[in-house]
Amino acid sequence: MAGALHTLDAITLSRAYAGRSLSPVEVTQAVIEQIERREPELCALYAYDPDAALAQARASEARWRHGAPLSALDGVPGTLKENIATRGCPLPAGTAASDLSPLDWDAPPAARWKEAGLVLLAKTTMPDWGMLSSGLSSFHKLARNPWDTRMNPGGSSAGAGAAAAAGYGPLHVGTDIGGSIRLPAGWCGLVGLKPSAGRVPIKPPFVGRVAGPMTRTVADCAALMAILSRPDARDATGLPPAGIDWGALARGVRGLRLGLWLDPGWGLAVEPEVRAAVEAAARAFEAAGAIVEPVPAFTTRAMMDGLDRFWRLRSWLDLQALPAERRQRVLPYIRDWAAGAAGLGAAELFQGWSQIAAFRDAAVAATEPFDFLISPTCPVPSYPAEWASPTQDPARPLEHIAFTVPFNMSEQPALAIHCGMTAGGLPIGLQIAGHRFDDLGVLQVAAAYEALRGAMPDWPMAAA
């Protein structure tokens, strides 16, 4: 079998386990060895427990030996984001201000992970309260991008992005409320799916918040969705079972109407290398028979300013609820950002909340004439690892999420996939967004693009 064991994708591992050419134990051991090589510089993991992972792998090996795997992915190793609750583990939510009492319950993605027999290597790091697109945290060590350790992996699923690209197993789960799966996926060269709201049960639910896969291939992303999307009554916003055949990825693009969205209407300007890579992807779709038409800007500065005020006030109230000593442990950038809401009143809060509907209506209307929209995942490539955001300015912290946040508010599925490299060797992400509930369609178009794109550069799995 070609490739070192830690480089193999989940579909390959599943077939190898079924054919008994590989064991979950030897694969997990190989991934542990890869973690030992890369983790000292990447700092992607929290609650890393190789002994527990090997115990899970041995149990999986026995199930495969007796012909009774819990799922097709039984024994495949990977990680869950730190803010996905797991029994027996504290949940710091990225901040040193948190209570570190162990939890006595598993969040839905963790429960599905265990039910399917996947091997949990560790949780993955994130910034304070998930409110940064960065690997900077007051609790965790600074996470770094494996393509260039001077640069940021993105966030808030920061450790997941770094871990997936560096070969810490093929399957990883992040969360996303404004781009927190897709931004690190784009900056780390991955496939990252933000599903339709409710498609993957989550606890606690919140407007715009979802959990979803971060993988190195579209097929692995779809395979993990087959597990994560199983119902869980604890999520009152969850969608009913849909009977989706997540493995049915074959789909031609001939005749599809694709909207090419290059101007979000606010935020950072799209850098030339990013624009060129996305336009090249559009030409590839056209060459395959898709109809690509430009989409004008459909979101506004007022929408984001309102949502920013709402998010700031939510975090400001969280800060005020903490004892003064714990409050000071929160990352200063987050404290400065939240303080911008200190004087807001009810009218401003209501106006901010109303922009969720404004975003939703604008995104749904813009998508309606097309089968899918394609765009940059982010206007800019990755930025210095030590920065909290591409602007490094708590007064303007969200200028880079203009392409991602509308689809959180509209509850539509959107996926990031690698579409090129900068001259400096950093990945560029293409976003593919679809109509609400058409998660499979988004994955199918991503799989078609993956084939059109051809091979990407070798993954950055060797030590820098």
C-alpha positions, 0 to 999 in steps of 0.5 A: 500500500503506497504511502506511510500509514499516517498519510492514508485517507479514511476510505483507504483505511476502511477498505484495508481494515475490512481486507485485513491488510492493515490494523487500527492498532498499527495505523494509530501507532503510526499517527501517534509517531507523526504527532510526536514529530510535529506537535512540538512546533504545531501545538494543535492538541489538547487532552492528548491521550495516546494510551487511550487511543491505542486502547480504542484501536485494540478494541476496534481491531478485535471487532474487525477480526470478528466481522463486527465493526461498529461502522465502516470507519471503525478504528479510523483515528482523528480528533474533535475540537476542544469545545465539543464536550466529551465525558471526563474532559474539561472544556476550557473553550480556549480561555484561561478564564474557564472552569476546568471541571471534567464533564459528565456527558458527550456532545452529539458529535462526540457521541456519534464518534464513539458509537461509530468506533472511531479512535479519538486521539485528542481534542484540538485547540481553539482561541478564547470562546471561538471568537477569533479566526486564529490559533491564539489563545489565553489557555492553549499554546499558540497553534501554527500552520504546518505549511509555514509555521510562521503563519496562522492555521486560522480558526476558530477550529485552529488545531483541527486545521493544523492537525488534519494537514499535518497527518494527525489522522484523516478525520477531524471535527470543527465548529463554525459560527462565522467561518470557523471550519472553512477559514482554517480549512482554506488556509490549511489546504483542507476540505471543510464543510459547514453543513446546513444548520441542524444537519449535524446535531450539536449541543448547545445550539446557537444561531449560525453555529454548526459542527462539521468535518475537516478532512484532506479529501471530499470522500472522507468529508462525506463519509464522516457526515454519514456518522455526524448527521445521525439524529440526536434529540438533545438538539432541538434545532436538529433536522429530521433524518433525510436518508442521504446517500453520502457516498453518492458523490459522482455528479457531472457539472455540465449544465449547472448554473454557478454564480461567481461571487468575488465582491462581498460588498464590505471587508478586506479587498480580495488579494490578486493571488486569491482572485486569480486562483478562484477565477481559475477554478471558475474556468475549470468548471466552465471547461467542464460544461458549467455555466458561470455567471457573475454575482454582484455584492449582496451583503452590506457593511450595515449587516456586519456592523449589526452582527458584530455589535450583537456578538460583542454584547454577548461576549461582554455579558459573558465577561461581566458574569465572571469574577474579576480575577477570572475576567482578566485571564481572557485574551486582551484582544477579546476583552478589548473587542467585547468592551465595544459593547459596554454602552449598547442599549436594547435598541442597538441590540435589537438592530444587531440581532435583526441583521441575522435575518438581513444576511439570511434573506440576502444570501438566499435571494442571491443563491436562488437563480443558481445551483451553487455559488463559488467564491473565495473562502477568504479574501486573503491568505494566512497571516502571522501566527501571533496575530489575532486576526488578519487586521490585528485590530479589535475595532475591525476584527471581522473584515475577513469573514465577508464570504463565509458569515452570510451562509451561517446566518442563512443556514445554507451548506458551504464548503472550503476546498483547496484551489491554489497556492500563493507564490509564498507557498500558502494554500488558497481556499475556494468556497462552494455554497448551495441551497439550504439542505443540499449538503450532498449537492455541495459535496458532489460539486466539490468532488467534481472540482477535486477531480478537475483540479488534479493533484495538489502539492504534497501535504506538509507532514514533514517537520519544518 
